[in-house]
């Protein structure tokens, strides 16, 4: 009769694997070190994972799923309050970068392919996903009359995705928690000025002033 699996073993092994991957990178990580940290046998490891690469893949899939859940598509036309939507998106951005900061070790691995060239495609897929979402927001903004009609959606979405990627890389390299809200707000301000109509830029500045007034109350 097969021995029943310990439900805690996989969780403990994944935590240990994440720590070892962060310290050594995927290529130099050893299964023996993972199992030693978890207090488990190699047999237990291979009961749950075919290889260290499979363990890394599961860690990354969980991370990417969480990051994907932080991204919202635009609301249906006419079903939103612009100032309320701005506040929600600002908060969502802060939450996303807070998640990146808290998980900066494994996020740093993801941004460099896990220390293994065979996983370099992971960050490319994530960047493409964000670029597509940004493109949908840009098209939505143009349709609402708040973004300029002459925008090259593909080019601008690529540029903004690259800017957010650069910001994410900066955040995960920090040894002290940065002012994430200020960083996200500055990116929102940059975006508004880059793609917004004159009317929207003025409205954006007004929304920021109102939001800051609320925070001080």
MIZANU-7182 format. One record per residue (C-alpha): residue number from 1; residue in one letter; z negated, y negated, x negated; chain. Coordinates in steps of 0.2 Angstrom, whole numbers, plus 5000, padded with zeros to 4 digits. Layout:
{NUM,'A',{Z,Y,X},'A'}
...
This chain:
{1,'X',{5000,5000,5000},'A'}
{2,'X',{5005,4983,4993},'A'}
{3,'X',{4990,4971,4989},'A'}
{4,'X',{4989,4957,5001},'A'}
{5,'X',{4993,4940,4994},'A'}
{6,'X',{4979,4927,4991},'A'}
{7,'X',{4985,4911,5000},'A'}
{8,'X',{4976,4900,4987},'A'}
{9,'X',{4985,4908,4973},'A'}
{10,'X',{5002,4899,4976},'A'}
{11,'X',{4994,4882,4978},'A'}
{12,'X',{4984,4884,4962},'A'}
{13,'X',{4999,4890,4952},'A'}
{14,'X',{5009,4875,4959},'A'}
{15,'X',{4996,4863,4954},'A'}
{16,'X',{4994,4871,4937},'A'}
{17,'X',{5013,4871,4935},'A'}
{18,'X',{5015,4853,4939},'A'}
{19,'X',{5002,4848,4926},'A'}
{20,'X',{5011,4859,4913},'A'}
{21,'X',{5028,4852,4917},'A'}
{22,'X',{5022,4834,4916},'A'}
{23,'X',{5014,4838,4899},'A'}
{24,'X',{5028,4848,4891},'A'}
{25,'X',{5044,4846,4902},'A'}
{26,'X',{5052,4861,4910},'A'}
{27,'X',{5061,4868,4895},'A'}
{28,'X',{5045,4869,4884},'A'}
{29,'X',{5033,4874,4898},'A'}
{30,'X',{5027,4892,4897},'A'}
{31,'X',{5022,4903,4911},'A'}
{32,'X',{5007,4909,4901},'A'}
{33,'X',{5000,4892,4900},'A'}
{34,'X',{5003,4889,4919},'A'}
{35,'X',{4993,4905,4923},'A'}
{36,'X',{4979,4901,4911},'A'}
{37,'X',{4976,4884,4919},'A'}
{38,'X',{4977,4892,4936},'A'}
{39,'X',{4965,4906,4931},'A'}
{40,'X',{4978,4919,4938},'A'}
{41,'X',{4988,4933,4930},'A'}
{42,'X',{5007,4933,4926},'A'}
{43,'X',{5009,4946,4939},'A'}
{44,'X',{5002,4934,4952},'A'}
{45,'X',{5014,4921,4946},'A'}
{46,'X',{5029,4932,4947},'A'}
{47,'X',{5023,4938,4964},'A'}
{48,'X',{5026,4920,4971},'A'}
{49,'X',{5040,4914,4959},'A'}
{50,'X',{5055,4922,4951},'A'}
{51,'X',{5054,4910,4936},'A'}
{52,'X',{5046,4894,4930},'A'}
{53,'X',{5062,4885,4936},'A'}
{54,'X',{5059,4891,4954},'A'}
{55,'X',{5041,4884,4953},'A'}
{56,'X',{5048,4868,4947},'A'}
{57,'X',{5061,4868,4961},'A'}
{58,'X',{5048,4870,4974},'A'}
{59,'X',{5038,4856,4967},'A'}
{60,'X',{5053,4845,4967},'A'}
{61,'X',{5059,4850,4985},'A'}
{62,'X',{5042,4845,4991},'A'}
{63,'X',{5043,4828,4983},'A'}
{64,'X',{5060,4824,4988},'A'}
{65,'X',{5056,4829,5006},'A'}
{66,'X',{5041,4817,5006},'A'}
{67,'X',{5052,4803,4999},'A'}
{68,'X',{5066,4807,5011},'A'}
{69,'X',{5053,4805,5026},'A'}
{70,'X',{5049,4787,5019},'A'}
{71,'X',{5066,4781,5023},'A'}
{72,'X',{5071,4775,5040},'A'}
{73,'X',{5088,4772,5048},'A'}
{74,'X',{5091,4756,5057},'A'}
{75,'X',{5086,4754,5075},'A'}
{76,'X',{5098,4754,5089},'A'}
{77,'X',{5106,4737,5093},'A'}
{78,'X',{5095,4725,5103},'A'}
{79,'X',{5080,4736,5103},'A'}
{80,'X',{5070,4727,5090},'A'}
{81,'X',{5060,4712,5085},'A'}
{82,'X',{5066,4706,5068},'A'}
{83,'X',{5050,4699,5062},'A'}
{84,'X',{5041,4715,5067},'A'}
{85,'X',{5054,4726,5060},'A'}
{86,'X',{5053,4716,5043},'A'}
{87,'X',{5034,4719,5043},'A'}
{88,'X',{5036,4738,5046},'A'}
{89,'X',{5050,4739,5033},'A'}
{90,'X',{5039,4730,5020},'A'}
{91,'X',{5024,4742,5024},'A'}
{92,'X',{5036,4757,5022},'A'}
{93,'X',{5042,4751,5006},'A'}
{94,'X',{5024,4748,4999},'A'}
{95,'X',{5019,4766,5005},'A'}
{96,'X',{5035,4773,4996},'A'}
{97,'X',{5031,4765,4980},'A'}
{98,'X',{5012,4770,4982},'A'}
{99,'X',{5018,4788,4983},'A'}
{100,'X',{5029,4786,4968},'A'}
{101,'X',{5014,4779,4958},'A'}
{102,'X',{5001,4792,4964},'A'}
{103,'X',{5014,4806,4959},'A'}
{104,'X',{5021,4797,4944},'A'}
{105,'X',{5020,4812,4933},'A'}
{106,'X',{5031,4823,4942},'A'}
{107,'X',{5042,4808,4948},'A'}
{108,'X',{5045,4804,4930},'A'}
{109,'X',{5050,4822,4927},'A'}
{110,'X',{5062,4821,4942},'A'}
{111,'X',{5070,4805,4935},'A'}
{112,'X',{5074,4813,4919},'A'}
{113,'X',{5079,4830,4926},'A'}
{114,'X',{5063,4838,4923},'A'}
{115,'X',{5065,4838,4905},'A'}
{116,'X',{5079,4850,4907},'A'}
{117,'X',{5097,4846,4908},'A'}
{118,'X',{5100,4859,4921},'A'}
{119,'X',{5090,4848,4934},'A'}
{120,'X',{5099,4832,4931},'A'}
{121,'X',{5108,4833,4947},'A'}
{122,'X',{5092,4831,4957},'A'}
{123,'X',{5090,4813,4954},'A'}
{124,'X',{5109,4810,4957},'A'}
{125,'X',{5107,4818,4974},'A'}
{126,'X',{5092,4808,4978},'A'}
{127,'X',{5101,4792,4973},'A'}
{128,'X',{5116,4796,4983},'A'}
{129,'X',{5105,4799,4998},'A'}
{130,'X',{5097,4782,4996},'A'}
{131,'X',{5113,4773,4993},'A'}
{132,'X',{5120,4780,5010},'A'}
{133,'X',{5104,4774,5019},'A'}
{134,'X',{5106,4757,5011},'A'}
{135,'X',{5124,4757,5017},'A'}
{136,'X',{5119,4760,5035},'A'}
{137,'X',{5107,4746,5034},'A'}
{138,'X',{5120,4734,5027},'A'}
{139,'X',{5132,4739,5041},'A'}
{140,'X',{5118,4737,5054},'A'}
{141,'X',{5114,4720,5047},'A'}
{142,'X',{5132,4714,5047},'A'}
{143,'X',{5134,4720,5065},'A'}
{144,'X',{5118,4710,5070},'A'}
{145,'X',{5125,4694,5062},'A'}
{146,'X',{5111,4693,5049},'A'}
{147,'X',{5121,4699,5034},'A'}
{148,'X',{5137,4691,5028},'A'}
{149,'X',{5153,4699,5036},'A'}
{150,'X',{5162,4698,5019},'A'}
{151,'X',{5151,4711,5010},'A'}
{152,'X',{5158,4725,5001},'A'}
{153,'X',{5147,4738,5008},'A'}
{154,'X',{5150,4752,4995},'A'}
{155,'X',{5148,4740,4980},'A'}
{156,'X',{5132,4732,4987},'A'}
{157,'X',{5124,4748,4992},'A'}
{158,'X',{5127,4755,4975},'A'}
{159,'X',{5120,4740,4967},'A'}
{160,'X',{5104,4739,4978},'A'}
{161,'X',{5102,4758,4975},'A'}
{162,'X',{5102,4755,4957},'A'}
{163,'X',{5090,4741,4958},'A'}
{164,'X',{5078,4751,4967},'A'}
{165,'X',{5080,4766,4955},'A'}
{166,'X',{5076,4754,4941},'A'}
{167,'X',{5060,4748,4950},'A'}
{168,'X',{5055,4766,4953},'A'}
{169,'X',{5057,4770,4935},'A'}
{170,'X',{5047,4755,4930},'A'}
{171,'X',{5033,4759,4942},'A'}
{172,'X',{5031,4777,4936},'A'}
{173,'X',{5030,4771,4918},'A'}
{174,'X',{5015,4760,4921},'A'}
{175,'X',{4998,4765,4915},'A'}
{176,'X',{4990,4753,4927},'A'}
{177,'X',{4994,4751,4945},'A'}
{178,'X',{5005,4737,4947},'A'}
{179,'X',{5005,4725,4962},'A'}
{180,'X',{5017,4736,4973},'A'}
{181,'X',{5017,4724,4988},'A'}
{182,'X',{5022,4709,4977},'A'}
{183,'X',{5036,4720,4969},'A'}
{184,'X',{5043,4726,4986},'A'}
{185,'X',{5042,4709,4993},'A'}
{186,'X',{5052,4702,4979},'A'}
{187,'X',{5065,4715,4981},'A'}
{188,'X',{5066,4711,4999},'A'}
{189,'X',{5068,4693,4995},'A'}
{190,'X',{5082,4697,4982},'A'}
{191,'X',{5091,4707,4995},'A'}
{192,'X',{5090,4694,5008},'A'}
{193,'X',{5097,4681,4997},'A'}
{194,'X',{5111,4693,4990},'A'}
{195,'X',{5118,4698,5007},'A'}
{196,'X',{5110,4687,5021},'A'}
{197,'X',{5119,4673,5030},'A'}
{198,'X',{5111,4655,5027},'A'}
{199,'X',{5103,4657,5044},'A'}
{200,'X',{5095,4673,5040},'A'}
{201,'X',{5089,4667,5023},'A'}
{202,'X',{5080,4653,5031},'A'}
{203,'X',{5073,4665,5044},'A'}
{204,'X',{5067,4677,5031},'A'}
{205,'X',{5058,4664,5022},'A'}
{206,'X',{5049,4659,5038},'A'}
{207,'X',{5045,4677,5042},'A'}
{208,'X',{5037,4679,5024},'A'}
{209,'X',{5026,4663,5027},'A'}
{210,'X',{5021,4670,5044},'A'}
{211,'X',{5016,4686,5036},'A'}
{212,'X',{5006,4678,5022},'A'}
{213,'X',{4997,4667,5035},'A'}
{214,'X',{4992,4683,5045},'A'}
{215,'X',{4985,4691,5029},'A'}
{216,'X',{4974,4676,5026},'A'}
{217,'X',{4967,4676,5043},'A'}
